[in-house]
Amino acid sequence: MARKGSVMAKIDLAGKPIAITGASSGIGAVTALACAKAGMPVTLAARRTDKLEALKERIEREGGQAIVVPCDVASQDDCNTVIARTIESFGSIYSVFANAGFGAKQDLLDTPEDTLREMFEINFFGTINTIRAAATPMISAQSGHILICTSCLSALPSAGYSIYSATKSAQHHIGRALGVELAQAGVRVTTVHPVRTQTEFFEAMQLRQDPDTLKVKDRPGQPAERVADAVVKVLRKPKPEVWMSQPARIAIQMAAMFPRTADRLIWKNRR
């Protein structure tokens, strides 16, 4: 254990395997590239295996190691297979990034029942399935790092995104609690909170809903590479939370302190 006041040495990631769900695009794919560049063997898990194969080829061309494992995170068996294949191929599992998820912009009472339940099934229970699969070998090794991709909306209930933000809040809560529960086992847990990011998220959201009635504002966002770099940084020097915008984090904390003002601002900007 490091002495009080001492600086914790950065963890050398070379040779430490990581499994990433939702790795076929967006934050997951870019994070896989960044982790491979840092020397981590990477398991690429998602439903779209054609995209995973292309990503695997790129990682290998750039000198990294990667395997592809088809995975629907709603299936515990699929998540178990991801971790088993990682250990089989690379000898161990050091980290897992529970990144798979989707969103929908609909008022609560307008959200179809199947969409509501699917979002919790993928975003929340899919994270649980991923964590359960990875935690056992990490605890046995007394070493590991679990990362959960949540959102800035995990701390800000937002009109139109109430179900999505609820799933993200649930991810954040279990992540923070799990970090305490696994501390004595040598396993770290980090929740990652992106702000609006330049990915396929909103395009995929439109494909799931009626593109004629859903109008997503064309707003700039952070490049996914910023999130990927932050993930590699926290793998090297673990901490409980990573926020991709400190101003956004402060604004959200202020919103919690002044809810009536926050509601008025959300109402003004919700359309």
SEMI-672656 format. One record per residue: residue number from 0; residue in one letter; x, y, z of N, C-alpha, C in turn. Coordinates in steps of 0.02 Angstrom, whole numbers, always signed. Layout:
N
REC    k  r    n_px    n_py    n_pz   ca_px   ca_py   ca_pz    c_px    c_py    c_pz
REC  NUM  A       X       Y       Z       X       Y       Z       X       Y       Z
...
END
This chain:
271
REC    k  r    n_px    n_py    n_pz   ca_px   ca_py   ca_pz    c_px    c_py    c_pz
REC    0  M     +42     -60      +0      +0      +0      +0     +44     +62      +0
REC    1  A     +25    +111     -41     +65    +172     -45     +60    +210     +20
REC    2  R    +115    +241     +42    +115    +281    +103     +75    +345     +93
REC    3  K     +48    +371    +149      +9    +432    +146     +52    +488    +117
REC    4  G     +24    +524     +68     +60    +579     +37    +102    +558     -21
REC    5  S    +110    +492     -32    +150    +469     -88    +110    +471    -152
REC    6  V    +144    +471    -209    +111    +473    -274    +106    +402    -301
REC    7  M     +46    +381    -318     +37    +314    -344     +68    +308    -414
REC    8  A    +109    +256    -422    +141    +245    -487     +88    +227    -539
REC    9  K     +98    +249    -600     +53    +232    -654     +57    +158    -670
REC   10  I      +0    +128    -685      -3     +57    -702     +20     +48    -774
REC   11  D     +64      +0    -784     +86     -18    -851     +33     -63    -882
REC   12  L      +1     -41    -934     -54     -78    -964     -32    -131   -1014
REC   13  A     +30    -131   -1033     +54    -178   -1084     +41    -250   -1062
REC   14  G      +7    -288   -1104      -7    -358   -1090     -67    -370   -1046
REC   15  K    -101    -317   -1024    -160    -326    -981    -223    -326   -1025
REC   16  P    -257    -383   -1029    -315    -389   -1075    -376    -350   -1051
REC   17  I    -412    -321   -1099    -475    -286   -1086    -528    -311   -1134
REC   18  A    -589    -320   -1109    -647    -337   -1150    -692    -276   -1153
REC   19  I    -715    -259   -1213    -756    -199   -1223    -821    -219   -1257
REC   20  T    -878    -206   -1224    -942    -217   -1256    -963    -155   -1295
REC   21  G   -1006    -165   -1344   -1025    -109   -1387    -966     -82   -1425
REC   22  A    -921    -127   -1446    -858    -107   -1477    -862     -96   -1552
REC   23  S    -921    -105   -1581    -926    -101   -1654    -925     -30   -1682
REC   24  S    -936     +20   -1638    -937     +89   -1663    -929    +137   -1604
REC   25  G    -923    +201   -1621    -924    +253   -1570    -870    +248   -1518
REC   26  I    -890    +262   -1456    -843    +262   -1400    -809    +195   -1392
REC   27  G    -847    +140   -1400    -819     +74   -1392    -764     +59   -1441
REC   28  A    -775     +75   -1505    -725     +60   -1557    -663    +103   -1547
REC   29  V    -672    +167   -1534    -614    +212   -1526    -575    +194   -1463
REC   30  T    -610    +174   -1410    -576    +153   -1349    -536     +89   -1361
REC   31  A    -563     +44   -1401    -526     -17   -1417    -460      -1   -1452
REC   32  L    -461     +46   -1498    -400     +67   -1533    -350     +98   -1484
REC   33  A    -375    +140   -1439    -331    +172   -1390    -301    +122   -1342
REC   34  C    -340     +74   -1320    -315     +23   -1274    -263     -22   -1308
REC   35  A    -277     -39   -1371    -229     -80   -1408    -163     -42   -1418
REC   36  K    -168     +22   -1431    -108     +64   -1439     -68     +66   -1374
REC   37  A    -103     +62   -1317     -69     +61   -1252     -40      -7   -1235
REC   38  G     -49     -56   -1280     -20    -122   -1269     -67    -173   -1240
REC   39  M    -131    -156   -1235    -178    -203   -1205    -208    -249   -1259
REC   40  P    -206    -315   -1250    -244    -359   -1294    -319    -344   -1284
REC   41  V    -356    -341   -1339    -426    -318   -1335    -475    -370   -1361
REC   42  T    -527    -383   -1322    -583    -422   -1346    -638    -375   -1368
REC   43  L    -657    -381   -1431    -708    -338   -1461    -774    -375   -1460
REC   44  A    -822    -348   -1422    -887    -382   -1414    -944    -336   -1435
REC   45  A    -988    -362   -1476   -1048    -326   -1499   -1089    -374   -1541
REC   46  R   -1146    -350   -1565   -1188    -391   -1608   -1168    -387   -1681
REC   47  R   -1140    -329   -1702   -1122    -319   -1772   -1050    -343   -1784
REC   48  T   -1043    -407   -1798    -976    -437   -1803    -938    -415   -1864
REC   49  D    -973    -393   -1917    -937    -370   -1976    -895    -308   -1959
REC   50  K    -922    -264   -1920    -885    -204   -1899    -829    -223   -1851
REC   51  L    -842    -272   -1808    -790    -295   -1762    -730    -325   -1800
REC   52  E    -744    -363   -1852    -690    -394   -1891    -647    -341   -1924
REC   53  A    -679    -288   -1950    -641    -234   -1981    -597    -198   -1930
REC   54  L    -625    -189   -1870    -586    -157   -1816    -529    -201   -1794
REC   55  K    -540    -266   -1790    -487    -313   -1771    -430    -310   -1821
REC   56  E    -447    -308   -1885    -395    -304   -1937    -354    -240   -1930
REC   57  R    -387    -185   -1915    -350    -122   -1906    -304    -125   -1845
REC   58  I    -328    -152   -1790    -286    -158   -1730    -225    -201   -1745
REC   59  E    -234    -256   -1780    -178    -300   -1796    -130    -268   -1845
REC   60  R    -155    -230   -1892    -111    -193   -1938     -66    -144   -1901
REC   61  E     -94    -116   -1847     -56     -67   -1808     -15     -98   -1753
REC   62  G     -10    -165   -1754     +34    -200   -1707      +2    -224   -1643
REC   63  G     -64    -219   -1638     -98    -240   -1577    -127    -310   -1582
REC   64  Q    -158    -332   -1528    -191    -397   -1526    -265    -387   -1513
REC   65  A    -306    -426   -1547    -379    -421   -1537    -413    -485   -1559
REC   66  I    -468    -499   -1525    -512    -554   -1546    -583    -526   -1551
REC   67  V    -625    -560   -1588    -695    -541   -1597    -740    -593   -1564
REC   68  V    -787    -570   -1523    -835    -616   -1492    -905    -586   -1500
REC   69  P    -949    -620   -1537   -1018    -595   -1543   -1050    -592   -1474
REC   70  C   -1087    -538   -1461   -1116    -531   -1394   -1178    -487   -1394
REC   71  D   -1231    -513   -1365   -1289    -473   -1347   -1287    -468   -1271
REC   72  V   -1275    -409   -1244   -1265    -403   -1172   -1328    -420   -1132
REC   73  A   -1386    -424   -1165   -1446    -445   -1130   -1442    -519   -1111
REC   74  S   -1394    -555   -1140   -1385    -627   -1126   -1326    -637   -1078
REC   75  Q   -1340    -665   -1020   -1285    -680    -973   -1237    -731   -1003
REC   76  D   -1263    -778   -1040   -1220    -828   -1072   -1172    -795   -1121
REC   77  D   -1196    -747   -1160   -1152    -712   -1207   -1097    -675   -1170
REC   78  C   -1115    -641   -1116   -1064    -604   -1077   -1014    -652   -1045
REC   79  N   -1037    -708   -1021    -992    -758    -994    -943    -782   -1047
REC   80  T    -968    -791   -1108    -926    -813   -1164    -872    -762   -1180
REC   81  V    -891    -698   -1178    -842    -644   -1192    -783    -649   -1144
REC   82  I    -797    -658   -1081    -743    -661   -1031    -704    -726   -1038
REC   83  A    -739    -782   -1049    -705    -846   -1056    -658    -846   -1117
REC   84  R    -682    -817   -1172    -640    -814   -1232    -579    -767   -1222
REC   85  T    -589    -714   -1184    -533    -669   -1168    -479    -707   -1131
REC   86  I    -499    -744   -1080    -451    -781   -1039    -418    -836   -1081
REC   87  E    -458    -869   -1121    -432    -922   -1165    -380    -896   -1214
REC   88  S    -392    -837   -1242    -349    -809   -1294    -288    -773   -1265
REC   89  F    -298    -738   -1209    -245    -694   -1184    -217    -715   -1116
REC   90  G    -245    -767   -1086    -218    -793   -1024    -249    -765    -961
REC   91  S    -284    -708    -966    -315    -677    -907    -363    -623    -931
REC   92  I    -397    -592    -883    -439    -534    -896    -421    -482    -844
REC   93  Y    -398    -424    -866    -380    -371    -818    -436    -319    -812
REC   94  S    -467    -301    -869    -517    -248    -869    -575    -265    -913
REC   95  V    -632    -235    -897    -691    -239    -940    -722    -170    -943
REC   96  F    -744    -151   -1003    -777     -87   -1013    -848    -101   -1035
REC   97  A    -896     -93    -988    -967    -104   -1002    -992     -41   -1038
REC   98  N    -994     -45   -1104   -1006     +14   -1145   -1069      +8   -1188
REC   99  A   -1095     -52   -1196   -1153     -61   -1240   -1214     -25   -1213
REC  100  G   -1251      +7   -1259   -1312     +41   -1237   -1343     +81   -1294
REC  101  F   -1405    +105   -1283   -1438    +147   -1333   -1484    +196   -1297
REC  102  G   -1508    +245   -1335   -1553    +296   -1306   -1614    +307   -1349
REC  103  A   -1662    +343   -1321   -1722    +363   -1358   -1746    +429   -1330
REC  104  K   -1767    +474   -1375   -1794    +538   -1353   -1870    +535   -1357
REC  105  Q   -1901    +524   -1300   -1974    +521   -1295   -1994    +540   -1225
REC  106  D   -2049    +578   -1219   -2076    +591   -1153   -2096    +526   -1119
REC  107  L   -2093    +525   -1055   -2104    +463   -1017   -2169    +428   -1036
REC  108  L   -2225    +465   -1037   -2289    +433   -1050   -2299    +414   -1123
REC  109  D   -2255    +439   -1167   -2258    +421   -1238   -2210    +364   -1256
REC  110  T   -2171    +341   -1208   -2122    +289   -1221   -2156    +221   -1224
REC  111  P   -2151    +186   -1281   -2182    +119   -1285   -2152     +72   -1232
REC  112  E   -2194     +27   -1209   -2173     -19   -1156   -2112     -60   -1177
REC  113  D   -2110     -83   -1241   -2054    -124   -1262   -1989     -84   -1264
REC  114  T   -1993     -20   -1283   -1933     +23   -1283   -1908     +34   -1212
REC  115  L   -1953     +48   -1167   -1935     +58   -1097   -1898      -3   -1069
REC  116  R   -1927     -61   -1079   -1898    -122   -1051   -1833    -142   -1086
REC  117  E   -1830    -131   -1152   -1769    -147   -1188   -1711    -103   -1166
REC  118  M   -1726     -39   -1153   -1672      +7   -1133   -1643     -14   -1066
REC  119  F   -1686     -33   -1019   -1660     -58    -956   -1625    -125    -965
REC  120  E   -1651    -167   -1010   -1621    -233   -1021   -1550    -226   -1048
REC  121  I   -1540    -179   -1095   -1474    -170   -1126   -1429    -126   -1082
REC  122  N   -1452     -66   -1066   -1409     -18   -1031   -1393     -39    -960
REC  123  F   -1444     -60    -923   -1434     -77    -853   -1418    -151    -841
REC  124  F   -1465    -194    -860   -1453    -266    -847   -1395    -292    -890
REC  125  G   -1384    -263    -949   -1326    -282    -989   -1261    -266    -953
REC  126  T   -1260    -209    -918   -1202    -192    -878   -1192    -242    -821
REC  127  I   -1247    -259    -787   -1244    -309    -733   -1217    -375    -760
REC  128  N   -1243    -398    -817   -1219    -461    -847   -1145    -458    -862
REC  129  T   -1122    -402    -888   -1051    -394    -905   -1008    -396    -842
REC  130  I   -1030    -360    -791    -992    -357    -728    -989    -425    -695
REC  131  R   -1046    -459    -692   -1047    -525    -659    -998    -573    -692
REC  132  A    -996    -571    -758    -951    -617    -794    -878    -602    -779
REC  133  A    -861    -537    -775    -791    -518    -767    -767    -519    -695
REC  134  A    -812    -508    -647    -791    -498    -578    -759    -561    -548
REC  135  T    -786    -620    -562    -761    -681    -530    -687    -693    -544
REC  136  P    -664    -693    -607    -592    -702    -618    -549    -644    -591
REC  137  M    -576    -584    -590    -539    -527    -562    -530    -535    -487
REC  138  I    -582    -556    -453    -578    -566    -381    -529    -623    -366
REC  139  S    -531    -675    -405    -484    -730    -395    -412    -708    -403
REC  140  A    -401    -663    -452    -334    -637    -464    -314    -581    -417
REC  141  Q    -364    -556    -378    -353    -499    -334    -326    -439    -373
REC  142  S    -351    -432    -433    -329    -377    -477    -379    -368    -533
REC  143  G    -393    -305    -551    -437    -293    -607    -466    -223    -605
REC  144  H    -499    -205    -659    -528    -138    -664    -591    -142    -706
REC  145  I    -648    -127    -676    -713    -125    -710    -730     -53    -726
REC  146  L    -746     -40    -789    -767     +26    -810    -838     +23    -838
REC  147  I    -878     +73    -821    -947     +77    -844    -958    +142    -880
REC  148  C    -980    +139    -943    -994    +200    -981   -1065    +222    -965
REC  149  T   -1071    +273    -923   -1136    +301    -908   -1145    +365    -947
REC  150  S   -1160    +421    -915   -1174    +484    -952   -1176    +541    -903
REC  151  C   -1168    +602    -929   -1179    +661    -887   -1252    +664    -863
REC  152  L   -1298    +633    -902   -1368    +632    -882   -1382    +585    -824
REC  153  S   -1331    +548    -802   -1340    +506    -743   -1356    +547    -681
REC  154  A   -1338    +612    -682   -1350    +656    -625   -1399    +711    -641
REC  155  L   -1430    +709    -700   -1476    +761    -721   -1538    +732    -755
REC  156  P   -1592    +721    -717   -1654    +699    -749   -1674    +750    -802
REC  157  S   -1683    +726    -864   -1693    +773    -919   -1755    +755    -958
REC  158  A   -1800    +803    -966   -1863    +792   -1002   -1848    +767   -1073
REC  159  G   -1883    +715   -1093   -1872    +685   -1158   -1823    +627   -1156
REC  160  Y   -1782    +626   -1105   -1733    +572   -1097   -1740    +539   -1028
REC  161  S   -1800    +539   -1001   -1808    +516    -932   -1789    +443    -923
REC  162  I   -1808    +400    -970   -1792    +328    -964   -1717    +318    -974
REC  163  Y   -1689    +350   -1025   -1617    +345   -1037   -1578    +368    -976
REC  164  S   -1595    +427    -950   -1557    +454    -893   -1566    +410    -831
REC  165  A   -1625    +378    -825   -1636    +332    -769   -1589    +271    -774
REC  166  T   -1580    +245    -834   -1534    +188    -842   -1462    +210    -827
REC  167  K   -1444    +270    -848   -1376    +295    -836   -1364    +309    -762
REC  168  S   -1415    +335    -728   -1409    +345    -656   -1401    +279    -620
REC  169  A   -1439    +229    -642   -1433    +162    -611   -1362    +134    -621
REC  170  Q   -1335    +143    -681   -1266    +120    -694   -1217    +154    -647
REC  171  H   -1225    +219    -639   -1180    +257    -596   -1184    +233    -524
REC  172  H   -1245    +222    -500   -1254    +202    -430   -1223    +133    -416
REC  173  I   -1235     +86    -461   -1205     +20    -449   -1130     +22    -456
REC  174  G   -1105     +64    -501   -1032     +69    -509    -998     +96    -447
REC  175  R   -1026    +149    -418    -996    +179    -359   -1000    +131    -299
REC  176  A   -1057     +97    -292   -1065     +49    -237   -1018     -10    -246
REC  177  L   -1013     -34    -308    -970     -92    -322    -897     -76    -308
REC  178  G    -877     -14    -321    -808      +5    -307    -790      -3    -234
REC  179  V    -838     +11    -190    -826      +2    -118    -828     -72    -101
REC  180  E    -875    -108    -130    -883    -179    -115    -823    -221    -136
REC  181  L    -789    -200    -190    -733    -240    -216    -664    -212    -198
REC  182  A    -663    -159    -159    -598    -127    -144    -550    -175    -110
REC  183  Q    -574    -214     -63    -530    -260     -27    -508    -319     -71
REC  184  A    -542    -329    -127    -523    -383    -173    -473    -360    -225
REC  185  G    -452    -296    -221    -402    -271    -269    -431    -254    -337
REC  186  V    -497    -247    -341    -530    -232    -405    -556    -160    -402
REC  187  R    -535    -120    -451    -557     -50    -456    -620     -46    -498
REC  188  V    -661      +5    -485    -721     +18    -525    -724     +93    -540
REC  189  T    -737    +109    -604    -741    +179    -626    -804    +189    -667
REC  190  T    -841    +241    -652    -896    +261    -696    -872    +318    -740
REC  191  V    -886    +312    -805    -864    +361    -855    -925    +400    -880
REC  192  H    -920    +467    -878    -978    +510    -891    -965    +555    -952
REC  193  P    -978    +531   -1013    -970    +574   -1071   -1024    +628   -1074
REC  194  V   -1008    +682   -1107   -1059    +731   -1128   -1075    +714   -1201
REC  195  R   -1111    +759   -1235   -1128    +745   -1305   -1065    +729   -1344
REC  196  T   -1064    +672   -1378   -1004    +647   -1411   -1020    +633   -1485
REC  197  Q    -970    +642   -1527    -979    +632   -1599    -976    +557   -1614
REC  198  T   -1034    +524   -1610   -1039    +453   -1624   -1103    +440   -1663
REC  199  E   -1119    +375   -1672   -1181    +356   -1707   -1241    +356   -1661
REC  200  F   -1233    +380   -1599   -1286    +375   -1549   -1352    +403   -1574
REC  201  F   -1351    +466   -1599   -1413    +498   -1619   -1440    +470   -1685
REC  202  E   -1395    +450   -1729   -1417    +418   -1791   -1453    +353   -1775
REC  203  A   -1423    +313   -1730   -1455    +250   -1710   -1521    +263   -1676
REC  204  M   -1525    +316   -1636   -1587    +333   -1602   -1642    +349   -1653
REC  205  Q   -1624    +385   -1706   -1674    +401   -1757   -1697    +338   -1795
REC  206  L   -1651    +291   -1806   -1670    +230   -1841   -1719    +189   -1800
REC  207  R   -1715    +194   -1734   -1760    +157   -1690   -1829    +190   -1686
REC  208  Q   -1832    +255   -1701   -1895    +292   -1695   -1916    +319   -1764
REC  209  D   -1969    +355   -1765   -1994    +383   -1828   -1953    +444   -1848
REC  210  P   -1913    +439   -1901   -1870    +495   -1919   -1909    +557   -1941
REC  211  D   -1974    +550   -1958   -2013    +607   -1978   -2038    +648   -1919
REC  212  T   -2043    +617   -1860   -2068    +653   -1802   -2013    +671   -1753
REC  213  L   -1957    +638   -1757   -1901    +652   -1712   -1851    +698   -1747
REC  214  K   -1840    +755   -1720   -1791    +802   -1747   -1735    +812   -1697
REC  215  V   -1676    +784   -1711   -1619    +792   -1668   -1580    +853   -1689
REC  216  K   -1569    +898   -1642   -1532    +959   -1659   -1461    +942   -1678
REC  217  D   -1436    +977   -1728   -1367    +967   -1751   -1321   +1009   -1708
REC  218  R   -1298    +980   -1654   -1254   +1016   -1607   -1184    +984   -1609
REC  219  P   -1132   +1024   -1601   -1065    +995   -1598   -1056    +954   -1535
REC  220  G   -1012    +906   -1538    -998    +865   -1480    -924    +851   -1475
REC  221  Q    -904    +823   -1420    -834    +804   -1411    -818    +745   -1456
REC  222  P    -757    +742   -1482    -738    +682   -1520    -734    +622   -1473
REC  223  A    -751    +564   -1499    -750    +503   -1459    -679    +489   -1433
REC  224  E    -629    +513   -1469    -559    +502   -1448    -545    +532   -1379
REC  225  R    -580    +585   -1361    -570    +615   -1295    -592    +567   -1240
REC  226  V    -647    +533   -1252    -670    +483   -1203    -620    +425   -1200
REC  227  A    -598    +402   -1258    -551    +346   -1261    -486    +363   -1224
REC  228  D    -461    +424   -1234    -400    +444   -1200    -410    +447   -1124
REC  229  A    -470    +469   -1104    -486    +472   -1032    -490    +402   -1002
REC  230  V    -516    +354   -1041    -519    +286   -1016    -449    +257   -1006
REC  231  V    -406    +267   -1055    -337    +243   -1048    -303    +276    -988
REC  232  K    -315    +340    -980    -285    +377    -924    -307    +350    -857
REC  233  V    -372    +335    -850    -397    +310    -786    -377    +237    -776
REC  234  L    -366    +199    -829    -339    +132    -821    -268    +135    -793
REC  235  R    -231    +185    -814    -162    +192    -789    -161    +219    -717
REC  236  K    -209    +262    -702    -212    +291    -635    -285    +293    -612
REC  237  P    -308    +238    -582    -379    +230    -567    -408    +282    -519
REC  238  K    -471    +299    -531    -511    +340    -486    -584    +321    -496
REC  239  P    -628    +339    -449    -697    +315    -452    -739    +343    -509
REC  240  E    -728    +405    -529    -769    +436    -581    -726    +474    -631
REC  241  V    -748    +474    -694    -718    +515    -746    -773    +555    -779
REC  242  W    -769    +621    -775    -816    +666    -808    -781    +700    -865
REC  243  M    -813    +700    -924    -781    +727    -983    -788    +803    -988
REC  244  S    -826    +833    -943    -832    +906    -941    -842    +927    -869
REC  245  Q    -793    +960    -840    -801    +984    -772    -853   +1040    -768
REC  246  P    -856   +1087    -816    -910   +1137    -814    -979   +1104    -814
REC  247  A    -988   +1052    -855   -1052   +1017    -856   -1066    +985    -788
REC  248  R   -1015    +957    -758   -1024    +925    -693   -1045    +976    -640
REC  249  I   -1013   +1034    -640   -1030   +1087    -593   -1101   +1112    -605
REC  250  A   -1119   +1121    -669   -1186   +1144    -686   -1239   +1094    -662
REC  251  I   -1225   +1030    -670   -1272    +979    -648   -1279    +978    -572
REC  252  Q   -1223    +988    -537   -1226    +992    -464   -1268   +1052    -442
REC  253  M   -1261   +1107    -478   -1300   +1167    -463   -1374   +1153    -477
REC  254  A   -1388   +1117    -530   -1458   +1100    -546   -1490   +1060    -490
REC  255  A   -1451   +1015    -459   -1477    +976    -403   -1493   +1020    -343
REC  256  M   -1455   +1073    -334   -1465   +1118    -278   -1523   +1166    -289
REC  257  F   -1537   +1182    -353   -1590   +1229    -370   -1637   +1198    -422
REC  258  P   -1678   +1149    -401   -1717   +1110    -449   -1770   +1151    -487
REC  259  R   -1801   +1200    -456   -1851   +1238    -493   -1820   +1279    -549
REC  260  T   -1762   +1308    -536   -1727   +1345    -588   -1705   +1297    -644
REC  261  A   -1680   +1238    -624   -1659   +1188    -673   -1717   +1166    -717
REC  262  D   -1775   +1156    -687   -1834   +1135    -726   -1853   +1188    -777
REC  263  R   -1850   +1251    -758   -1867   +1305    -804   -1818   +1306    -863
REC  264  L   -1754   +1297    -849   -1704   +1297    -903   -1712   +1237    -949
REC  265  I   -1726   +1179    -920   -1737   +1119    -960   -1798   +1127   -1004
REC  266  W   -1853   +1156    -977   -1913   +1166   -1016   -1900   +1213   -1074
REC  267  K   -1862   +1266   -1061   -1847   +1316   -1113   -1807   +1286   -1171
REC  268  N   -1764   +1237   -1156   -1717   +1211   -1207   -1735   +1140   -1230
REC  269  R   -1792   +1114   -1210   -1806   +1043   -1223   -1826   +1030   -1295
REC  270  R   -1848   +1079   -1333   -1870   +1066   -1402   -1818   +1089   -1452
END
